[in-house]
């Protein structure tokens, strides 16, 4: 991922692919639609054809300062390795879609595009990151196309695309708005933002954080009035207002999101975010009863 996309840094990665064609679509959104259409047709070869062409790769490479240039043999060797890697991820995306309901009825829910600077490149006029949210059998998944380039030949895949996994499953929404209650007296850490609640969850569950580091950071969050801890009694009722962002791994109760926004009855605060295990336990219990 590059913010400025400097040419030297870009070239250093050498993801130059050969014997490919670009898309003639006018916008990143249309390029994304073309990728999904090809997957629906079970045409992974067509997606592979959207990898940057040898001609554009060579032209782009020619903009690099001569002192950094490789030999043609080294250039082609690196290009072949990157092509194999990109093809692998394209096939992986195709397979994940088939495992999660199939591409036949795939429906694009949303396409997010963010543009990057091309640094006055004479070869590339636009660079974009594209996130495609596609629905397969009522579940929404995300596919990322990073560093999609537009040259005179059209839009092309530069870096390998990635399957980002589940982003929404309606079965987890059935509990929203329902009133639940705690099955025991417990301390609950509550935060005003989802990001802070996720940070607290990470501090509690990740080996990356030591006890002393977690204690120091949590104290800072409390002192900054971003989070607080409070004891709530048995049978305290609460309502789940919103589920958090889906993560790569489920939490220990099997949920793809690790935090929820709740409204606690008789609490003096506004609805807050939490990753409290007892809260999730009651959500899981209620979900199983649906």
Backbone as CSV, one residue per row, in Angstrom:
resi,resn,N_x,N_y,N_z,CA_x,CA_y,CA_z,C_x,C_y,C_z
1,UNK,0.847,-1.180,0.000,0.000,0.000,0.000,0.890,1.239,0.000
2,UNK,0.599,2.226,-0.854,1.439,3.389,-0.936,0.569,4.630,-0.894
3,UNK,0.960,5.622,-0.103,0.209,6.857,-0.047,0.586,7.767,-1.203
4,UNK,1.884,7.932,-1.418,2.347,8.791,-2.496,2.672,7.986,-3.752
5,UNK,2.879,6.707,-3.591,3.205,5.798,-4.680,4.433,6.284,-5.434
6,UNK,5.561,6.527,-4.725,6.769,6.981,-5.404,7.243,5.938,-6.398
7,UNK,7.741,6.396,-7.509,8.119,5.497,-8.599,9.226,4.537,-8.165
8,UNK,10.236,5.056,-7.461,11.347,4.196,-7.064,10.881,3.089,-6.144
9,UNK,10.043,3.461,-5.159,9.542,2.457,-4.221,8.649,1.461,-4.938
10,UNK,7.872,1.983,-5.883,6.979,1.117,-6.649,7.765,0.093,-7.450
11,UNK,8.770,0.574,-8.138,9.535,-0.306,-8.995,10.282,-1.347,-8.185
12,UNK,10.672,-0.983,-6.981,11.452,-1.904,-6.160,10.706,-3.202,-5.897
13,UNK,9.378,-3.153,-5.952,8.599,-4.367,-5.698,8.547,-5.271,-6.929
14,UNK,8.703,-4.695,-8.084,8.771,-5.429,-9.353,7.616,-6.400,-9.589
15,UNK,6.383,-5.998,-9.420,5.320,-6.924,-9.791,4.926,-6.728,-11.254
16,UNK,5.831,-6.999,-12.165,5.550,-6.792,-13.569,5.207,-8.122,-14.223
17,UNK,4.082,-8.153,-14.891,3.535,-9.404,-15.381,3.501,-9.389,-16.904
18,UNK,3.596,-10.565,-17.491,3.738,-10.634,-18.926,2.547,-11.298,-19.609
19,UNK,2.429,-11.000,-20.896,1.452,-11.646,-21.775,0.028,-11.433,-21.296
20,UNK,-0.302,-10.220,-20.839,-1.630,-9.932,-20.332,-2.245,-8.770,-21.097
21,UNK,-3.559,-8.651,-20.955,-4.281,-7.547,-21.568,-4.890,-6.701,-20.475
22,UNK,-5.141,-5.416,-20.751,-5.761,-4.531,-19.774,-7.254,-4.417,-20.056
23,UNK,-7.966,-3.828,-19.097,-9.391,-3.598,-19.274,-9.623,-2.265,-19.960
24,UNK,-10.602,-2.225,-20.863,-10.921,-0.971,-21.536,-11.993,-0.187,-20.795
25,UNK,-12.343,-0.613,-19.593,-13.350,0.084,-18.805,-12.860,1.476,-18.433
26,UNK,-13.792,2.416,-18.345,-13.424,3.814,-18.139,-13.157,4.168,-16.687
27,UNK,-13.681,3.423,-15.747,-13.544,3.799,-14.338,-13.169,2.590,-13.495
28,UNK,-12.614,2.813,-12.298,-12.312,1.696,-11.394,-13.562,0.903,-11.028
29,UNK,-14.695,1.599,-10.905,-15.940,0.911,-10.587,-16.312,-0.085,-11.688
30,UNK,-16.188,0.335,-12.939,-16.489,-0.567,-14.054,-15.468,-1.702,-14.138
31,UNK,-14.234,-1.409,-13.792,-13.206,-2.448,-13.749,-13.587,-3.497,-12.704
32,UNK,-14.038,-3.048,-11.525,-14.452,-3.973,-10.471,-15.631,-4.824,-10.930
33,UNK,-16.583,-4.202,-11.610,-17.734,-4.945,-12.124,-17.294,-6.005,-13.126
34,UNK,-16.303,-5.671,-13.936,-15.800,-6.634,-14.911,-15.181,-7.847,-14.215
35,UNK,-14.436,-7.605,-13.129,-13.833,-8.705,-12.373,-14.905,-9.648,-11.852
36,UNK,-15.968,-9.095,-11.275,-17.042,-9.933,-10.729,-17.777,-10.671,-11.848
37,UNK,-18.000,-10.010,-12.965,-18.661,-10.674,-14.093,-17.840,-11.863,-14.576
38,UNK,-16.535,-11.714,-14.644,-15.671,-12.813,-15.077,-15.716,-13.971,-14.088
39,UNK,-15.767,-13.655,-12.803,-15.878,-14.705,-11.786,-17.219,-15.416,-11.898
40,UNK,-18.271,-14.662,-12.190,-19.596,-15.275,-12.369,-19.590,-16.240,-13.554
41,UNK,-18.787,-15.934,-14.535,-18.686,-16.786,-15.723,-17.686,-17.918,-15.526
42,UNK,-17.125,-18.012,-14.304,-16.092,-19.011,-14.009,-14.886,-18.834,-14.920
43,UNK,-14.606,-17.594,-15.258,-13.541,-17.261,-16.201,-12.365,-16.632,-15.453
44,UNK,-11.661,-17.441,-14.683,-10.500,-16.912,-13.953,-9.395,-16.507,-14.931
45,UNK,-9.350,-17.162,-16.084,-8.360,-16.785,-17.091,-8.590,-15.343,-17.543
46,UNK,-9.866,-14.941,-17.602,-10.188,-13.569,-17.983,-9.706,-12.575,-16.944
47,UNK,-9.793,-12.946,-15.655,-9.292,-12.071,-14.590,-7.773,-11.982,-14.678
48,UNK,-7.143,-13.112,-14.955,-5.682,-13.141,-15.096,-5.242,-12.235,-16.242
49,UNK,-6.064,-12.132,-17.280,-5.744,-11.266,-18.410,-5.753,-9.784,-18.028
50,UNK,-6.289,-9.464,-16.860,-6.340,-8.068,-16.423,-5.078,-7.638,-15.687
51,UNK,-4.130,-8.541,-15.536,-2.841,-8.194,-14.933,-2.085,-7.272,-15.889
52,UNK,-1.274,-6.395,-15.350,-0.540,-5.429,-16.165,0.245,-6.121,-17.278
53,UNK,0.231,-5.506,-18.459,0.883,-6.102,-19.625,2.390,-5.892,-19.585
54,UNK,3.089,-6.702,-20.359,4.553,-6.571,-20.425,4.949,-5.207,-20.968
55,UNK,4.228,-4.736,-21.977,4.568,-3.447,-22.590,4.466,-2.320,-21.572
56,UNK,3.332,-2.269,-20.826,3.168,-1.208,-19.833,4.160,-1.350,-18.689
57,UNK,4.449,-2.609,-18.332,5.419,-2.833,-17.264,6.785,-2.287,-17.651
58,UNK,7.193,-2.562,-18.882,8.493,-2.090,-19.350,8.535,-0.568,-19.445
59,UNK,7.443,0.027,-19.905,7.389,1.482,-20.002,7.441,2.120,-18.617
60,UNK,6.702,1.534,-17.706,6.687,2.055,-16.340,8.074,1.919,-15.711
61,UNK,8.700,0.778,-15.974,10.027,0.518,-15.434,11.054,1.494,-16.003
62,UNK,10.829,1.936,-17.225,11.779,2.836,-17.874,11.839,4.198,-17.186
63,UNK,10.823,4.533,-16.384,10.814,5.807,-15.668,11.713,5.791,-14.435
64,UNK,12.189,4.630,-14.084,13.028,4.478,-12.903,14.438,5.017,-13.167
65,UNK,15.059,5.663,-12.179,16.440,6.129,-12.352,17.343,4.977,-12.782
66,UNK,18.245,5.245,-13.704,19.066,4.189,-14.292,19.895,3.442,-13.262
67,UNK,20.301,4.106,-12.191,21.147,3.437,-11.204,20.405,2.334,-10.462
68,UNK,19.087,2.346,-10.541,18.288,1.338,-9.850,17.821,0.226,-10.781
69,UNK,18.071,0.365,-12.051,17.531,-0.603,-13.002,18.243,-1.948,-12.897
70,UNK,17.467,-3.005,-13.172,17.999,-4.365,-13.189,18.325,-4.757,-14.621
71,UNK,18.946,-5.890,-14.745,19.176,-6.444,-16.074,17.848,-6.960,-16.614
72,UNK,17.687,-7.049,-17.929,16.448,-7.597,-18.491,16.142,-8.998,-17.986
73,UNK,17.195,-9.813,-17.811,16.982,-11.178,-17.329,16.404,-11.177,-15.926
74,UNK,16.958,-10.335,-15.051,16.471,-10.244,-13.670,15.047,-9.689,-13.640
75,UNK,14.803,-8.716,-14.504,13.479,-8.112,-14.608,12.424,-9.173,-14.941
76,UNK,12.700,-9.980,-15.947,11.741,-10.996,-16.370,11.602,-12.113,-15.330
77,UNK,12.681,-12.430,-14.657,12.625,-13.450,-13.606,11.696,-13.018,-12.474
78,UNK,11.835,-11.776,-12.051,10.973,-11.253,-10.993,9.528,-11.144,-11.467
79,UNK,9.350,-10.783,-12.744,8.004,-10.684,-13.297,7.274,-12.013,-13.301
80,UNK,7.988,-13.083,-13.640,7.380,-14.413,-13.661,6.972,-14.847,-12.257
81,UNK,7.808,-14.539,-11.272,7.482,-14.898,-9.890,6.243,-14.148,-9.402
82,UNK,6.190,-12.860,-9.742,5.040,-12.068,-9.310,3.765,-12.514,-10.010
83,UNK,3.881,-12.881,-11.290,2.707,-13.372,-12.026,2.158,-14.619,-11.362
84,UNK,3.048,-15.557,-11.005,2.612,-16.791,-10.359,1.902,-16.491,-9.041
85,UNK,2.413,-15.520,-8.306,1.807,-15.137,-7.032,0.438,-14.514,-7.248
86,UNK,0.329,-13.657,-8.246,-0.950,-13.003,-8.531,-1.991,-14.007,-9.001
87,UNK,-1.593,-14.919,-9.866,-2.504,-15.970,-10.346,-2.999,-16.807,-9.169
88,UNK,-2.122,-17.102,-8.239,-2.500,-17.872,-7.047,-3.626,-17.179,-6.291
89,UNK,-3.494,-15.869,-6.079,-4.515,-15.146,-5.315,-5.809,-14.992,-6.101
90,UNK,-5.727,-14.870,-7.417,-6.944,-14.820,-8.229,-7.710,-16.139,-8.109
91,UNK,-7.007,-17.248,-8.207,-7.644,-18.562,-8.059,-8.208,-18.741,-6.650
92,UNK,-7.508,-18.183,-5.667,-7.978,-18.282,-4.281,-9.295,-17.540,-4.104
93,UNK,-9.396,-16.359,-4.704,-10.651,-15.598,-4.640,-11.782,-16.392,-5.289
94,UNK,-11.503,-16.959,-6.442,-12.514,-17.765,-7.139,-12.967,-18.936,-6.265
95,UNK,-12.021,-19.614,-5.640,-12.347,-20.781,-4.812,-13.119,-20.393,-3.557
96,UNK,-12.726,-19.292,-2.926,-13.449,-18.846,-1.730,-14.904,-18.536,-2.068
97,UNK,-15.119,-17.911,-3.225,-16.492,-17.620,-3.638,-17.304,-18.883,-3.839
98,UNK,-16.699,-19.882,-4.450,-17.386,-21.160,-4.666,-17.701,-21.844,-3.342
99,UNK,-16.801,-21.706,-2.358,-17.001,-22.324,-1.042,-18.099,-21.633,-0.242
100,UNK,-18.422,-20.397,-0.617,-19.392,-19.620,0.157,-20.672,-19.328,-0.626
101,UNK,-21.091,-20.282,-1.424,-22.374,-20.147,-2.095,-22.306,-20.083,-3.599
102,UNK,-21.118,-19.847,-4.144,-20.990,-19.812,-5.594,-21.147,-18.421,-6.172
103,UNK,-20.574,-18.222,-7.360,-20.587,-16.915,-8.004,-21.825,-16.682,-8.867
104,UNK,-22.616,-17.714,-9.110,-23.747,-17.593,-10.026,-24.683,-16.441,-9.654
105,UNK,-24.991,-16.350,-8.371,-25.941,-15.328,-7.931,-25.250,-14.162,-7.237
106,UNK,-23.945,-13.996,-7.478,-23.197,-12.919,-6.827,-23.810,-11.556,-7.142
107,UNK,-23.880,-10.726,-6.128,-24.463,-9.392,-6.276,-23.539,-8.376,-5.618
108,UNK,-23.145,-7.372,-6.380,-22.283,-6.328,-5.817,-23.109,-5.427,-4.913
109,UNK,-22.676,-5.313,-3.672,-23.356,-4.467,-2.697,-22.807,-3.048,-2.739
110,UNK,-21.484,-2.946,-2.850,-20.860,-1.623,-2.854,-19.452,-1.737,-3.427
111,UNK,-18.972,-0.644,-3.985,-17.594,-0.559,-4.470,-16.986,0.723,-3.912
112,UNK,-15.925,0.579,-3.130,-15.221,1.737,-2.576,-13.921,1.937,-3.335
113,UNK,-13.690,3.173,-3.778,-12.476,3.480,-4.544,-11.735,4.624,-3.865
114,UNK,-10.443,4.448,-3.678,-9.595,5.537,-3.198,-8.434,5.699,-4.171
115,UNK,-8.215,6.940,-4.602,-7.179,7.220,-5.599,-5.851,7.564,-4.929
116,UNK,-4.767,7.298,-5.657,-3.423,7.634,-5.194,-2.740,8.507,-6.240
117,UNK,-1.694,9.186,-5.804,-0.950,10.039,-6.717,-0.071,9.196,-7.638
118,UNK,-0.065,9.553,-8.901,0.768,8.854,-9.875,2.123,9.521,-10.060
119,UNK,2.344,10.624,-9.311,3.643,11.314,-9.343,4.088,11.687,-10.757
120,UNK,3.130,12.221,-11.524,3.437,12.716,-12.869,4.048,11.650,-13.778
121,UNK,3.641,10.420,-13.563,4.124,9.345,-14.424,3.645,9.569,-15.854
122,UNK,4.532,9.319,-16.798,4.166,9.447,-18.202,3.429,8.214,-18.710
123,UNK,3.466,7.153,-17.927,2.860,5.881,-18.334,1.523,5.653,-17.652
124,UNK,1.471,5.941,-16.367,0.268,5.677,-15.571,-0.433,6.993,-15.253
125,UNK,-1.715,7.098,-15.609,-2.470,8.334,-15.374,-3.231,8.303,-14.061
126,UNK,-3.601,7.107,-13.609,-4.345,6.984,-12.360,-3.943,5.710,-11.630
127,UNK,-4.002,5.751,-10.306,-3.757,4.587,-9.461,-4.866,4.555,-8.418
128,UNK,-5.453,3.380,-8.203,-6.580,3.290,-7.274,-6.540,1.991,-6.476
129,UNK,-7.033,2.076,-5.252,-7.347,0.894,-4.458,-8.851,0.691,-4.555
130,UNK,-9.264,-0.536,-4.822,-10.688,-0.836,-4.989,-11.091,-1.922,-4.004
131,UNK,-12.104,-1.656,-3.203,-12.684,-2.656,-2.309,-14.077,-2.994,-2.821
132,UNK,-14.270,-4.264,-3.155,-15.557,-4.732,-3.678,-16.278,-5.511,-2.583
133,UNK,-17.500,-5.121,-2.292,-18.330,-5.848,-1.337,-19.398,-6.587,-2.126
134,UNK,-19.334,-7.916,-2.069,-20.195,-8.740,-2.906,-21.006,-9.700,-2.041
135,UNK,-22.275,-9.844,-2.380,-23.170,-10.716,-1.610,-23.229,-12.083,-2.261
136,UNK,-22.977,-13.114,-1.451,-23.077,-14.499,-1.873,-23.981,-15.222,-0.876
137,UNK,-25.146,-15.681,-1.337,-26.087,-16.386,-0.452,-26.378,-15.589,0.819
138,UNK,-26.725,-14.337,0.650,-27.141,-13.435,1.733,-25.998,-12.928,2.609
139,UNK,-24.808,-13.480,2.447,-23.655,-13.003,3.215,-22.823,-12.070,2.344
140,UNK,-22.250,-11.046,2.958,-21.439,-10.087,2.225,-19.957,-10.311,2.507
141,UNK,-19.177,-10.367,1.442,-17.736,-10.589,1.537,-17.004,-9.436,0.860
142,UNK,-15.726,-9.275,1.226,-14.934,-8.187,0.651,-13.760,-8.737,-0.160
143,UNK,-13.536,-8.120,-1.310,-12.383,-8.412,-2.155,-11.623,-7.103,-2.357
144,UNK,-10.309,-7.123,-2.155,-9.492,-5.917,-2.324,-8.633,-6.026,-3.577
145,UNK,-8.712,-5.000,-4.403,-7.834,-4.863,-5.562,-6.935,-3.664,-5.286
146,UNK,-5.728,-3.915,-4.842,-4.825,-2.833,-4.460,-3.920,-2.427,-5.611
147,UNK,-3.718,-1.130,-5.747,-2.819,-0.583,-6.760,-3.228,-1.013,-8.162
148,UNK,-4.454,-0.671,-8.521,-4.932,-0.886,-9.887,-4.497,0.335,-10.703
149,UNK,-3.796,0.098,-11.796,-3.200,1.178,-12.581,-3.974,1.435,-13.866
150,UNK,-4.030,2.711,-14.262,-4.606,3.043,-15.565,-3.507,3.619,-16.461
151,UNK,-3.234,2.930,-17.545,-2.267,3.395,-18.540,-3.026,3.654,-19.841
152,UNK,-2.291,3.901,-20.889,-2.939,4.100,-22.187,-3.664,2.840,-22.644
153,UNK,-3.232,1.700,-22.133,-3.867,0.427,-22.508,-5.148,0.157,-21.725
154,UNK,-5.363,0.904,-20.642,-6.547,0.694,-19.809,-6.173,0.366,-18.375
155,UNK,-7.156,-0.048,-17.593,-6.930,-0.404,-16.197,-6.331,-1.809,-16.113
156,UNK,-5.450,-2.013,-15.120,-4.795,-3.309,-14.979,-4.458,-3.571,-13.510
157,UNK,-4.445,-4.846,-13.150,-4.031,-5.251,-11.808,-2.513,-5.112,-11.691
158,UNK,-2.074,-4.421,-10.668,-0.640,-4.263,-10.434,-0.184,-5.191,-9.316
159,UNK,-0.769,-5.041,-8.126,-0.499,-5.963,-7.017,-1.558,-7.053,-6.996
160,UNK,-1.248,-8.135,-6.308,-2.181,-9.254,-6.270,-3.449,-8.880,-5.493
161,UNK,-4.621,-9.288,-5.992,-5.886,-9.040,-5.296,-5.999,-9.960,-4.090
162,UNK,-6.844,-9.589,-3.130,-6.975,-10.389,-1.907,-8.441,-10.599,-1.528
163,UNK,-8.740,-11.798,-1.075,-10.033,-12.126,-0.471,-9.958,-11.702,0.987
164,UNK,-10.797,-10.737,1.396,-10.750,-10.192,2.760,-11.733,-10.858,3.711
165,UNK,-12.583,-11.716,3.160,-13.445,-12.500,4.033,-14.804,-11.884,4.313
166,UNK,-15.480,-12.482,5.278,-16.852,-12.113,5.639,-16.924,-10.701,6.204
167,UNK,-17.868,-9.914,5.710,-18.074,-8.557,6.202,-19.457,-8.338,6.778
168,UNK,-20.404,-9.229,6.443,-21.740,-9.126,7.047,-22.500,-10.422,6.852
169,UNK,-23.113,-10.867,7.943,-23.974,-12.049,7.912,-25.262,-11.677,8.634
170,UNK,-26.399,-11.670,7.928,-27.659,-11.211,8.537,-28.095,-12.020,9.755
171,UNK,-27.574,-13.246,9.919,-27.991,-14.039,11.079,-27.559,-13.393,12.391
172,UNK,-26.528,-12.555,12.335,-26.047,-11.898,13.556,-26.831,-10.619,13.869
173,UNK,-27.731,-10.237,12.952,-28.504,-9.012,13.161,-29.821,-9.255,13.880
174,UNK,-30.209,-10.526,13.999,-31.542,-10.813,14.547,-31.672,-10.362,15.995
175,UNK,-30.550,-10.249,16.690,-30.592,-9.902,18.107,-30.610,-8.390,18.329
176,UNK,-30.333,-7.614,17.275,-30.293,-6.163,17.425,-31.656,-5.633,17.869
177,UNK,-31.631,-4.809,18.898,-32.868,-4.237,19.420,-33.544,-5.063,20.492
178,UNK,-33.073,-6.293,20.718,-33.665,-7.145,21.755,-33.064,-6.820,23.122
179,UNK,-33.872,-6.931,24.153,-33.391,-6.676,25.511,-32.892,-7.975,26.139
180,UNK,-31.640,-7.981,26.578,-31.018,-9.135,27.203,-30.642,-8.763,28.628
181,UNK,-30.157,-9.736,29.393,-29.759,-9.431,30.774,-28.537,-10.254,31.159
182,UNK,-27.729,-9.686,32.051,-26.521,-10.359,32.511,-26.881,-11.534,33.422
183,UNK,-26.124,-12.624,33.307,-26.400,-13.797,34.127,-25.563,-13.826,35.401
184,UNK,-24.792,-12.772,35.627,-24.014,-12.661,36.857,-23.526,-11.226,37.020
185,UNK,-23.147,-10.889,38.234,-22.546,-9.580,38.479,-21.164,-9.550,37.835
186,UNK,-20.880,-8.496,37.111,-19.601,-8.446,36.390,-19.161,-7.015,36.128
187,UNK,-17.853,-6.825,36.037,-17.299,-5.545,35.623,-17.265,-5.492,34.101
188,UNK,-17.743,-4.413,33.551,-17.760,-4.249,32.101,-16.957,-3.004,31.732
189,UNK,-16.025,-3.167,30.816,-15.293,-2.027,30.276,-16.102,-1.469,29.111
190,UNK,-16.412,-0.195,29.169,-17.200,0.474,28.145,-16.390,1.614,27.550
191,UNK,-16.459,1.768,26.224,-15.713,2.811,25.526,-16.654,3.605,24.627
192,UNK,-16.301,4.858,24.400,-17.180,5.725,23.613,-17.086,5.453,22.114
193,UNK,-15.976,4.836,21.663,-15.837,4.551,20.234,-15.552,3.065,20.009
194,UNK,-15.887,2.609,18.825,-15.620,1.216,18.462,-14.128,0.915,18.447
195,UNK,-13.341,1.861,17.927,-11.896,1.635,17.837,-11.266,1.458,19.213
196,UNK,-11.705,2.246,20.187,-11.144,2.113,21.541,-11.559,0.790,22.176
197,UNK,-12.802,0.376,21.948,-13.257,-0.909,22.488,-12.480,-2.049,21.847
198,UNK,-12.194,-1.936,20.544,-11.403,-2.962,19.862,-9.982,-2.989,20.401
199,UNK,-9.437,-1.818,20.715,-8.094,-1.743,21.294,-8.062,-2.445,22.644
200,UNK,-9.066,-2.214,23.469,-9.138,-2.886,24.767,-9.223,-4.396,24.581
201,UNK,-10.039,-4.824,23.624,-10.146,-6.260,23.339,-8.792,-6.834,22.925
202,UNK,-8.084,-6.109,22.081,-6.764,-6.574,21.631,-5.799,-6.685,22.805
203,UNK,-5.867,-5.732,23.716,-4.976,-5.761,24.875,-5.268,-6.965,25.765
204,UNK,-6.525,-7.376,25.807,-6.914,-8.493,26.661,-6.650,-9.849,26.022
205,UNK,-6.643,-9.893,24.707,-6.593,-11.198,24.031,-5.314,-11.460,23.239
206,UNK,-4.550,-10.429,22.934,-3.376,-10.610,22.087,-2.106,-10.789,22.908
207,UNK,-1.265,-11.703,22.461,0.032,-11.906,23.098,0.979,-10.748,22.838
208,UNK,0.608,-9.896,21.898,1.463,-8.754,21.546,1.583,-7.781,22.712
209,UNK,0.502,-7.682,23.517,0.480,-6.737,24.627,0.929,-7.406,25.922
210,UNK,1.913,-6.819,26.610,2.288,-7.305,27.938,1.317,-6.721,28.956
211,UNK,1.316,-7.302,30.152,0.413,-6.818,31.204,0.687,-5.351,31.527
212,UNK,1.952,-5.005,31.684,2.307,-3.624,32.041,1.925,-2.646,30.935
213,UNK,2.135,-3.042,29.685,1.770,-2.169,28.565,0.258,-1.975,28.502
214,UNK,-0.479,-3.065,28.711,-1.948,-2.987,28.687,-2.467,-2.103,29.807
215,UNK,-1.904,-2.275,30.981,-2.337,-1.479,32.140,-2.079,-0.003,31.902
216,UNK,-0.904,0.318,31.375,-0.558,1.713,31.103,-1.487,2.312,30.064
217,UNK,-1.728,1.584,28.977,-2.576,2.118,27.893,-4.014,2.258,28.346
218,UNK,-4.513,1.290,29.120,-5.894,1.394,29.586,-6.047,2.575,30.541
219,UNK,-5.067,2.801,31.390,-5.102,3.948,32.304,-5.180,5.249,31.507
220,UNK,-4.455,5.308,30.407,-4.501,6.498,29.548,-5.900,6.681,28.957
221,UNK,-6.512,5.590,28.510,-7.867,5.672,27.943,-8.871,6.169,28.981
222,UNK,-8.712,5.702,30.212,-9.606,6.133,31.297,-9.385,7.608,31.606
223,UNK,-8.124,8.006,31.731,-7.804,9.401,32.064,-8.260,10.369,30.979
224,UNK,-8.310,9.874,29.753,-8.763,10.703,28.629,-10.280,10.630,28.438
225,UNK,-10.968,9.953,29.373,-12.432,9.805,29.335,-12.924,9.112,28.064
226,UNK,-12.106,8.186,27.564,-12.486,7.434,26.376,-13.070,6.073,26.741
227,UNK,-12.683,5.537,27.898,-13.201,4.256,28.387,-13.351,4.326,29.900
228,UNK,-14.197,3.441,30.434,-14.314,3.312,31.882,-14.770,1.897,32.214
229,UNK,-14.556,1.498,33.439,-14.975,0.174,33.916,-15.975,0.362,35.043
230,UNK,-17.051,-0.443,35.001,-18.086,-0.322,36.021,-18.693,-1.687,36.302
231,UNK,-19.043,-1.929,37.550,-19.670,-3.191,37.926,-21.179,-3.098,37.726
232,UNK,-21.720,-4.138,37.086,-23.160,-4.210,36.860,-23.693,-5.480,37.522
233,UNK,-24.846,-5.364,38.138,-25.399,-6.462,38.936,-26.063,-7.531,38.081
234,UNK,-26.252,-8.689,38.682,-27.003,-9.781,38.071,-28.351,-9.265,37.570
235,UNK,-28.738,-9.725,36.393,-30.011,-9.386,35.755,-30.089,-7.950,35.232
236,UNK,-28.955,-7.232,35.238,-28.961,-5.919,34.593,-29.289,-6.110,33.116
237,UNK,-30.239,-5.370,32.625,-30.650,-5.538,31.227,-29.877,-4.594,30.309
238,UNK,-29.702,-5.048,29.078,-29.023,-4.226,28.073,-29.571,-4.570,26.697
239,UNK,-29.427,-3.647,25.782,-29.882,-3.833,24.405,-28.708,-3.648,23.458
240,UNK,-28.546,-4.584,22.536,-27.480,-4.467,21.539,-27.955,-3.525,20.440
241,UNK,-27.219,-2.430,20.254,-27.592,-1.414,19.278,-26.947,-1.663,17.923
242,UNK,-25.662,-2.113,17.972,-24.922,-2.265,16.719,-23.796,-3.267,16.897
243,UNK,-23.552,-4.062,15.865,-22.408,-4.970,15.858,-21.187,-4.250,15.309
244,UNK,-19.991,-4.646,15.775,-18.763,-4.031,15.305,-18.345,-4.546,13.940
245,UNK,-17.228,-4.018,13.459,-16.684,-4.453,12.176,-16.255,-5.913,12.260
246,UNK,-16.452,-6.607,11.150,-16.048,-8.012,11.098,-14.528,-8.107,11.004
247,UNK,-13.964,-9.102,11.692,-12.518,-9.296,11.741,-12.133,-10.587,11.030
248,UNK,-10.833,-10.754,10.801,-10.354,-11.952,10.113,-10.634,-13.217,10.905
249,UNK,-10.524,-13.119,12.241,-10.722,-14.290,13.095,-11.900,-14.058,14.033
250,UNK,-12.651,-15.131,14.310,-13.755,-15.040,15.248,-13.228,-14.895,16.672
251,UNK,-14.063,-14.335,17.550,-13.668,-14.310,18.959,-13.902,-15.696,19.570
252,UNK,-13.645,-15.850,20.869,-13.691,-17.194,21.456,-15.101,-17.770,21.542
253,UNK,-16.119,-16.948,21.252,-17.490,-17.457,21.223,-17.991,-17.624,19.785
254,UNK,-17.062,-17.472,18.833,-17.412,-17.758,17.445,-17.998,-16.600,16.662
255,UNK,-17.882,-15.380,17.175,-18.448,-14.230,16.479,-17.382,-13.539,15.629
256,UNK,-17.723,-13.160,14.392,-16.743,-12.527,13.512,-16.437,-11.078,13.884
257,UNK,-17.220,-10.489,14.744,-16.932,-9.154,15.274,-16.611,-9.321,16.754
258,UNK,-15.774,-8.442,17.278,-15.276,-8.604,18.647,-15.863,-7.603,19.628
259,UNK,-16.556,-6.593,19.122,-17.153,-5.582,19.984,-18.583,-5.310,19.541
260,UNK,-19.398,-4.855,20.476,-20.778,-4.464,20.179,-21.095,-3.166,20.911
261,UNK,-22.035,-2.431,20.367,-22.513,-1.219,21.018,-23.789,-1.545,21.771
262,UNK,-23.798,-1.257,23.074,-24.944,-1.632,23.900,-25.495,-0.430,24.662
263,UNK,-26.763,-0.529,24.966,-27.442,0.463,25.801,-27.850,-0.254,27.086
264,UNK,-27.257,0.126,28.199,-27.522,-0.542,29.478,-28.601,0.214,30.236
265,UNK,-29.604,-0.506,30.689,-30.712,0.128,31.411,-30.221,0.727,32.717
266,UNK,-30.772,1.838,33.062,-30.454,2.532,34.328,-28.996,2.973,34.412
267,UNK,-28.328,3.008,33.283,-26.935,3.495,33.276,-26.944,4.997,33.006
268,UNK,-25.987,5.682,33.587,-25.934,7.132,33.431,-25.295,7.555,32.114
269,UNK,-24.667,6.608,31.404,-23.959,6.934,30.171,-24.823,6.645,28.949
270,UNK,-24.428,7.226,27.823,-25.052,6.919,26.541,-24.618,5.521,26.104
271,UNK,-25.250,4.966,25.062,-24.807,3.657,24.566,-23.305,3.637,24.321
272,UNK,-22.655,2.549,24.741,-21.205,2.431,24.675,-20.805,1.123,24.007
273,UNK,-19.525,1.059,23.602,-18.971,-0.131,22.965,-18.250,-1.001,23.984
274,UNK,-18.358,-2.331,23.818,-17.689,-3.244,24.734,-17.346,-4.564,24.035
275,UNK,-16.355,-5.239,24.603,-16.016,-6.592,24.131,-16.235,-7.603,25.254
276,UNK,-16.960,-7.200,26.308,-17.134,-8.029,27.492,-17.669,-9.422,27.152
277,UNK,-16.999,-10.440,27.697,-17.345,-11.821,27.361,-18.732,-12.199,27.861
278,UNK,-19.130,-11.684,29.020,-20.455,-12.023,29.563,-21.569,-11.411,28.709
279,UNK,-21.298,-10.246,28.142,-22.259,-9.644,27.219,-22.400,-10.535,25.986
280,UNK,-21.271,-10.967,25.424,-21.306,-11.836,24.241,-21.953,-13.178,24.568
281,UNK,-21.752,-13.674,25.794,-22.350,-14.953,26.170,-23.873,-14.876,26.123
282,UNK,-24.430,-13.740,26.557,-25.885,-13.601,26.522,-26.393,-13.395,25.092
283,UNK,-25.569,-12.735,24.265,-25.921,-12.607,22.841,-25.960,-13.979,22.186
284,UNK,-24.920,-14.799,22.478,-24.856,-16.144,21.912,-26.037,-16.995,22.375
285,UNK,-26.379,-16.878,23.638,-27.504,-17.633,24.184,-28.798,-17.251,23.486
286,UNK,-28.999,-15.939,23.297,-30.214,-15.474,22.635,-30.219,-15.883,21.164
287,UNK,-29.073,-15.811,20.496,-28.985,-16.221,19.087,-29.374,-17.673,18.921
288,UNK,-28.943,-18.515,19.851,-29.234,-19.953,19.769,-30.701,-20.250,19.990
289,UNK,-31.404,-19.296,20.586,-32.827,-19.503,20.845,-33.687,-19.024,19.689
290,UNK,-33.048,-18.294,18.767,-33.834,-17.749,17.636,-34.274,-18.892,16.695
